[in-house]
Amino acid sequence: MTGTAADNPDSSADADVLAVASQLQAKRQPFALATVIETEGSTSARTSAKAIFDAEGGVVLGWVGGGCAQSTVAHAALESLRTQSSQIVELDLNDEVLGTGMPCGGSMKVYVEPVLPRPVIWILGHGRVAECLCRIGALMDFDVIVDDPLAERARFQAAAQVLADDPNYDAVKPGGSDYIVLATQSSGDHQAMKRILASGSGSVELIASHKRAKLVLDYLRDDGQSQDALGRVRAPAGLDLGAQTPEEIALSVISEIVLFRRRGRGFAICRADPPAAPA
């Protein structure tokens, strides 16, 4: 007969950990979730035991072993958050010299995974290009925020948020890892870009022609913007795909954002066997 969470305190503790994890995700706070996936012999934690570690390596909630075992997992949590990759930690609890310093007589494996806020793309604009940016950005697992007085929610259904009452972009408050795409394609781009740079975003994409982009960059330079600030601007935005349609332009911009996010090289992927020529 299967017991309930009330009958099994360990099950209740796991539920509490997962509830707190959900709350941290809602607050966009990074953390690492550690889960014991295998035990052998005498161990201080059971299989499936969980713990949450914050961005400083401190335990928020949960238990995956005491003493040096928890310290080892905490270091792994910090590493996973830094590299944005999961790992399996093997703990030898039977060797106080070469292992974790806790001769319990057993061993265990702990799966550590980073849980990071989804990156945000701020799209400033309301036209067809902006609509395509929203759809493709959401498909690439970004949270999309659209900020434009003429933006209609019905046209940006994939957006996490649509701001139609922010004409001066006062609500644009990006994090350092967020991306901003200026897609207004209007004569006021230079003034908008000045306000955007003051927001502190790590990356700004300006959708414009080469001529228009140069005019905007020259204006910002003459306005006294630092080289560091100008270095955050990619203008014209997008990889050179030969894009012509709004969909292709949006694809080139999102591709460039993914390139920088994933630290790609931007080279074409070579095929071992080139495709056959058409008959």
C-alpha positions in Angstrom: 0.0 0.0 0.0 1.4 3.4 -1.0 1.8 5.9 1.8 0.8 9.6 1.6 3.2 12.5 2.1 1.8 12.9 5.6 2.9 9.2 6.3 6.3 9.8 4.8 8.2 12.9 6.1 10.8 12.5 3.5 8.2 12.8 0.7 6.9 15.9 2.3 10.4 17.4 2.5 10.9 16.8 -1.2 7.6 18.5 -2.0 8.7 21.5 0.1 12.0 21.8 -1.8 10.2 21.7 -5.1 7.7 24.3 -4.0 10.5 26.6 -3.0 12.3 25.9 -6.3 9.1 27.0 -8.1 9.0 30.2 -6.0 12.6 31.0 -6.8 11.9 30.5 -10.5 9.0 32.9 -10.4 11.3 35.5 -8.8 13.9 34.9 -11.5 16.5 34.0 -8.9 19.2 31.5 -10.0 19.8 28.4 -8.0 21.1 24.9 -8.2 19.0 21.8 -7.4 20.9 18.8 -6.1 19.3 15.3 -6.0 20.7 12.1 -4.6 20.4 9.6 -7.5 22.3 6.6 -6.1 23.4 5.3 -2.7 25.4 2.3 -1.7 26.1 1.1 1.8 25.6 3.4 4.8 24.9 7.0 3.8 23.5 10.0 5.6 21.0 10.8 2.8 18.5 8.6 0.9 18.0 8.3 -2.8 15.9 11.1 -4.2 16.8 13.5 -1.3 17.0 17.1 -2.6 18.5 20.4 -1.7 18.5 23.9 -3.1 21.8 25.9 -3.2 21.7 29.7 -3.9 24.1 31.6 -6.1 26.6 31.9 -3.2 26.6 28.1 -2.5 24.4 28.4 0.6 21.7 25.9 1.4 18.2 27.4 0.9 16.3 24.2 1.8 16.8 20.5 1.8 19.4 17.8 2.7 21.8 15.7 0.6 24.2 14.7 3.4 26.0 16.4 6.2 29.5 17.7 6.8 32.0 17.5 3.9 29.4 15.8 1.7 27.2 18.9 1.6 30.3 21.1 1.2 31.4 19.1 -1.8 28.0 19.4 -3.4 27.9 23.1 -2.6 31.1 23.6 -4.6 29.6 21.6 -7.4 26.5 23.8 -7.3 28.6 26.9 -7.7 30.5 25.4 -10.6 27.2 24.3 -12.3 25.9 27.8 -12.0 29.1 29.3 -13.4 29.3 27.0 -16.4 25.5 26.7 -16.8 25.8 22.9 -17.1 24.8 20.0 -14.9 27.1 17.4 -13.4 27.1 14.2 -11.3 29.1 14.3 -8.1 30.4 11.0 -6.7 30.9 11.0 -3.0 33.1 8.3 -1.3 31.8 8.2 2.3 34.1 5.4 3.2 37.5 7.1 2.9 38.2 10.0 5.3 41.6 10.6 3.7 40.8 10.6 0.0 37.1 11.0 0.1 34.7 13.4 1.8 36.2 13.0 5.3 33.1 11.1 6.5 33.8 7.4 7.0 30.2 6.3 7.0 30.9 3.1 5.1 29.0 3.9 1.8 29.0 6.1 -1.3 26.5 8.1 -3.2 26.0 10.1 -6.4 24.4 13.5 -6.5 23.0 15.1 -9.7 23.5 18.8 -9.6 21.6 21.0 -12.1 21.6 24.8 -12.5 18.2 26.5 -12.7 18.7 29.9 -14.3 16.1 32.5 -15.3 15.2 32.5 -18.9 17.0 35.3 -20.8 14.9 38.2 -21.8 14.6 39.9 -25.2 13.1 43.4 -25.0 11.6 44.3 -28.4 10.9 48.0 -29.0 8.6 48.2 -32.0 5.3 47.0 -33.3 5.6 46.2 -37.0 5.9 42.9 -38.8 9.5 42.5 -38.0 8.8 43.0 -34.3 6.0 40.4 -34.5 8.4 37.9 -36.1 11.1 38.7 -33.6 8.6 37.9 -30.8 7.6 34.5 -32.3 11.1 33.3 -33.1 12.5 34.6 -29.8 9.9 32.7 -27.8 10.6 29.6 -29.8 14.3 30.0 -28.8 13.2 29.9 -25.2 13.6 33.6 -24.4 11.1 35.5 -22.4 9.9 38.3 -24.7 8.8 41.7 -23.6 7.4 44.0 -26.2 7.4 47.8 -25.5 5.7 50.0 -27.9 2.6 52.4 -27.7 1.1 50.8 -30.8 1.7 47.2 -29.8 -1.5 45.1 -29.7 -1.5 42.1 -27.4 -3.4 40.0 -30.1 -0.4 40.4 -32.4 2.2 39.4 -29.8 0.6 36.3 -28.2 4.0 34.7 -27.6 5.2 37.6 -25.5 5.5 37.3 -21.8 4.5 40.9 -21.4 3.3 43.7 -23.7 3.9 47.3 -22.6 1.8 49.8 -24.6 1.9 52.7 -22.1 5.6 53.4 -22.0 6.4 56.0 -24.7 9.7 57.0 -23.2 10.9 53.4 -22.4 11.0 54.2 -18.7 9.9 50.6 -18.0 12.9 49.2 -19.9 15.0 47.9 -17.0 17.0 45.0 -18.4 19.4 42.7 -16.5 23.0 42.5 -17.6 22.3 39.4 -19.6 19.2 40.6 -21.3 19.0 41.7 -25.0 17.3 44.7 -26.4 16.2 45.0 -30.1 15.3 48.4 -31.4 12.9 47.6 -34.2 11.0 50.8 -34.5 12.8 51.7 -37.8 11.8 55.3 -37.2 13.5 58.7 -37.4 13.6 58.8 -33.6 16.0 55.8 -33.3 18.9 57.9 -32.2 17.0 59.4 -29.3 15.6 56.0 -28.4 19.1 54.4 -28.5 20.4 57.1 -26.1 17.8 56.2 -23.5 18.4 52.5 -24.1 22.1 52.7 -23.4 21.3 54.5 -20.2 19.3 51.4 -19.1 22.5 49.3 -18.7 21.6 46.4 -21.0 24.4 44.1 -21.9 23.5 44.0 -25.6 21.6 46.2 -28.0 20.5 45.4 -31.5 19.5 48.2 -33.9 17.5 47.1 -37.0 18.4 49.7 -39.6 20.1 50.1 -43.0 23.9 50.5 -43.0 23.4 54.2 -43.7 20.9 54.7 -40.9 23.0 52.7 -38.5 26.0 54.9 -39.2 24.0 58.0 -38.6 22.8 56.7 -35.3 26.2 55.6 -34.1 27.8 59.0 -35.2 25.1 60.8 -33.2 25.8 58.7 -30.1 29.5 59.2 -30.5 29.1 63.0 -30.8 26.7 62.9 -27.9 29.6 61.7 -25.7 28.7 58.1 -25.3 31.6 56.0 -24.1 33.4 53.5 -26.3 32.2 50.8 -23.8 28.6 51.9 -24.4 29.0 51.9 -28.1 30.6 48.5 -28.0 27.3 47.1 -26.7 25.5 48.1 -29.9 25.3 45.9 -32.9 24.2 48.0 -35.9 22.9 47.0 -38.3 21.6 44.1 -36.3 21.6 40.5 -37.5 23.9 38.0 -39.2 24.5 38.5 -42.9 21.9 36.0 -44.3 21.0 38.2 -47.2 17.7 38.7 -45.5 14.9 40.5 -47.3 11.5 39.6 -45.8 10.5 40.6 -42.2 10.7 36.9 -41.3 14.2 36.6 -42.6 15.3 39.8 -40.9 13.9 38.6 -37.6 15.7 35.2 -38.1 19.0 37.0 -38.7 18.7 39.1 -35.6 17.7 36.2 -33.3 20.4 34.1 -34.8 23.0 36.8 -33.9 21.6 36.9 -30.3 21.9 33.1 -30.0 25.4 33.3 -31.4 26.5 35.7 -28.7 24.5 33.9 -26.0 26.1 30.5 -26.7 29.5 32.0 -27.6 29.4 30.5 -31.0 31.9 31.2 -33.8 29.5 31.9 -36.5 31.0 29.5 -39.0 29.0 27.2 -41.2 28.7 23.7 -40.0 30.8 21.6 -42.4 29.3 18.4 -43.8 31.4 15.2 -44.0 29.7 14.4 -47.3 28.7 17.5 -49.4 25.1 17.4 -50.7 24.8 15.9 -54.2 24.3 18.4 -57.0 20.8 18.6 -58.4 20.1 16.3 -61.3 
